[in-house]
Amino acid sequence: MWFPLIEQPGRVLARRSRILLVRGWRQLARWHRLSYERRLLASLSDGQLKDIGISRAEALQEADRPFWDDKA
């Protein structure tokens, strides 16, 4: 019988560590992108906001959210 956790614990741990590192990196990238997009939203003119169908108040409310506040 083959038990990967018993026979090769170092490889399993290394693989799990890589997976966690990749997930963490992706989350940091997502947060960075959200922060960037919220800053851009706050910088739009009233005409541009009207074009996308949101008010200045809605744009500022979204822009004021912290980067980790992610609806997705």
CNS distance restraints for C-alpha pairs under 8 A (distance, minus, plus):
assign (resid   2 and name CA) (resid   7 and name CA) 7.68 0.50 0.50
assign (resid   3 and name CA) (resid   7 and name CA) 6.05 0.50 0.50
assign (resid   4 and name CA) (resid   8 and name CA) 5.50 0.50 0.50
assign (resid   4 and name CA) (resid   9 and name CA) 6.91 0.50 0.50
assign (resid   4 and name CA) (resid  12 and name CA) 7.33 0.50 0.50
assign (resid   5 and name CA) (resid   9 and name CA) 4.87 0.50 0.50
assign (resid   5 and name CA) (resid  12 and name CA) 6.53 0.50 0.50
assign (resid   8 and name CA) (resid  12 and name CA) 6.47 0.50 0.50
assign (resid   9 and name CA) (resid  13 and name CA) 6.02 0.50 0.50
assign (resid  10 and name CA) (resid  14 and name CA) 6.01 0.50 0.50
assign (resid  11 and name CA) (resid  15 and name CA) 6.10 0.50 0.50
assign (resid  12 and name CA) (resid  16 and name CA) 6.20 0.50 0.50
assign (resid  13 and name CA) (resid  17 and name CA) 6.02 0.50 0.50
assign (resid  14 and name CA) (resid  18 and name CA) 6.20 0.50 0.50
assign (resid  15 and name CA) (resid  19 and name CA) 6.24 0.50 0.50
assign (resid  16 and name CA) (resid  20 and name CA) 6.20 0.50 0.50
assign (resid  17 and name CA) (resid  21 and name CA) 6.08 0.50 0.50
assign (resid  18 and name CA) (resid  22 and name CA) 6.11 0.50 0.50
assign (resid  19 and name CA) (resid  23 and name CA) 6.17 0.50 0.50
assign (resid  20 and name CA) (resid  24 and name CA) 6.01 0.50 0.50
assign (resid  21 and name CA) (resid  25 and name CA) 6.08 0.50 0.50
assign (resid  22 and name CA) (resid  26 and name CA) 6.13 0.50 0.50
assign (resid  23 and name CA) (resid  27 and name CA) 6.20 0.50 0.50
assign (resid  24 and name CA) (resid  28 and name CA) 6.22 0.50 0.50
assign (resid  25 and name CA) (resid  29 and name CA) 6.17 0.50 0.50
assign (resid  26 and name CA) (resid  30 and name CA) 6.12 0.50 0.50
assign (resid  27 and name CA) (resid  31 and name CA) 6.18 0.50 0.50
assign (resid  28 and name CA) (resid  32 and name CA) 6.14 0.50 0.50
assign (resid  29 and name CA) (resid  33 and name CA) 6.16 0.50 0.50
assign (resid  30 and name CA) (resid  34 and name CA) 6.18 0.50 0.50
assign (resid  31 and name CA) (resid  35 and name CA) 6.17 0.50 0.50
assign (resid  31 and name CA) (resid  67 and name CA) 5.50 0.50 0.50
assign (resid  31 and name CA) (resid  68 and name CA) 6.08 0.50 0.50
assign (resid  32 and name CA) (resid  36 and name CA) 6.22 0.50 0.50
assign (resid  32 and name CA) (resid  67 and name CA) 7.32 0.50 0.50
assign (resid  33 and name CA) (resid  37 and name CA) 6.09 0.50 0.50
assign (resid  34 and name CA) (resid  38 and name CA) 6.07 0.50 0.50
assign (resid  34 and name CA) (resid  67 and name CA) 6.11 0.50 0.50
assign (resid  34 and name CA) (resid  70 and name CA) 8.00 0.50 0.50
assign (resid  35 and name CA) (resid  39 and name CA) 6.27 0.50 0.50
assign (resid  35 and name CA) (resid  66 and name CA) 7.77 0.50 0.50
assign (resid  35 and name CA) (resid  67 and name CA) 5.25 0.50 0.50
assign (resid  36 and name CA) (resid  40 and name CA) 6.29 0.50 0.50
assign (resid  37 and name CA) (resid  41 and name CA) 6.11 0.50 0.50
assign (resid  38 and name CA) (resid  42 and name CA) 6.27 0.50 0.50
assign (resid  38 and name CA) (resid  62 and name CA) 6.68 0.50 0.50
assign (resid  38 and name CA) (resid  63 and name CA) 4.56 0.50 0.50
assign (resid  38 and name CA) (resid  64 and name CA) 7.87 0.50 0.50
assign (resid  39 and name CA) (resid  43 and name CA) 6.41 0.50 0.50
assign (resid  39 and name CA) (resid  63 and name CA) 6.16 0.50 0.50
assign (resid  40 and name CA) (resid  44 and name CA) 6.56 0.50 0.50
assign (resid  41 and name CA) (resid  59 and name CA) 6.17 0.50 0.50
assign (resid  41 and name CA) (resid  60 and name CA) 7.89 0.50 0.50
assign (resid  41 and name CA) (resid  63 and name CA) 6.68 0.50 0.50
assign (resid  42 and name CA) (resid  59 and name CA) 5.94 0.50 0.50
assign (resid  42 and name CA) (resid  60 and name CA) 5.82 0.50 0.50
assign (resid  42 and name CA) (resid  63 and name CA) 5.81 0.50 0.50
assign (resid  44 and name CA) (resid  48 and name CA) 5.92 0.50 0.50
assign (resid  44 and name CA) (resid  49 and name CA) 6.33 0.50 0.50
assign (resid  45 and name CA) (resid  49 and name CA) 6.24 0.50 0.50
assign (resid  46 and name CA) (resid  50 and name CA) 6.10 0.50 0.50
assign (resid  46 and name CA) (resid  55 and name CA) 7.67 0.50 0.50
assign (resid  46 and name CA) (resid  56 and name CA) 6.63 0.50 0.50
assign (resid  47 and name CA) (resid  51 and name CA) 6.25 0.50 0.50
assign (resid  48 and name CA) (resid  52 and name CA) 6.60 0.50 0.50
assign (resid  49 and name CA) (resid  53 and name CA) 6.15 0.50 0.50
assign (resid  49 and name CA) (resid  54 and name CA) 5.46 0.50 0.50
assign (resid  49 and name CA) (resid  55 and name CA) 6.27 0.50 0.50
assign (resid  49 and name CA) (resid  56 and name CA) 6.93 0.50 0.50
assign (resid  49 and name CA) (resid  59 and name CA) 7.81 0.50 0.50
assign (resid  50 and name CA) (resid  54 and name CA) 5.85 0.50 0.50
assign (resid  50 and name CA) (resid  55 and name CA) 6.67 0.50 0.50
assign (resid  54 and name CA) (resid  58 and name CA) 6.20 0.50 0.50
assign (resid  54 and name CA) (resid  59 and name CA) 6.77 0.50 0.50
assign (resid  55 and name CA) (resid  59 and name CA) 6.26 0.50 0.50
assign (resid  56 and name CA) (resid  60 and name CA) 6.14 0.50 0.50
assign (resid  57 and name CA) (resid  61 and name CA) 6.04 0.50 0.50
assign (resid  58 and name CA) (resid  62 and name CA) 6.19 0.50 0.50
assign (resid  59 and name CA) (resid  63 and name CA) 6.05 0.50 0.50
assign (resid  60 and name CA) (resid  64 and name CA) 6.00 0.50 0.50
assign (resid  61 and name CA) (resid  65 and name CA) 6.77 0.50 0.50
assign (resid  65 and name CA) (resid  69 and name CA) 6.42 0.50 0.50
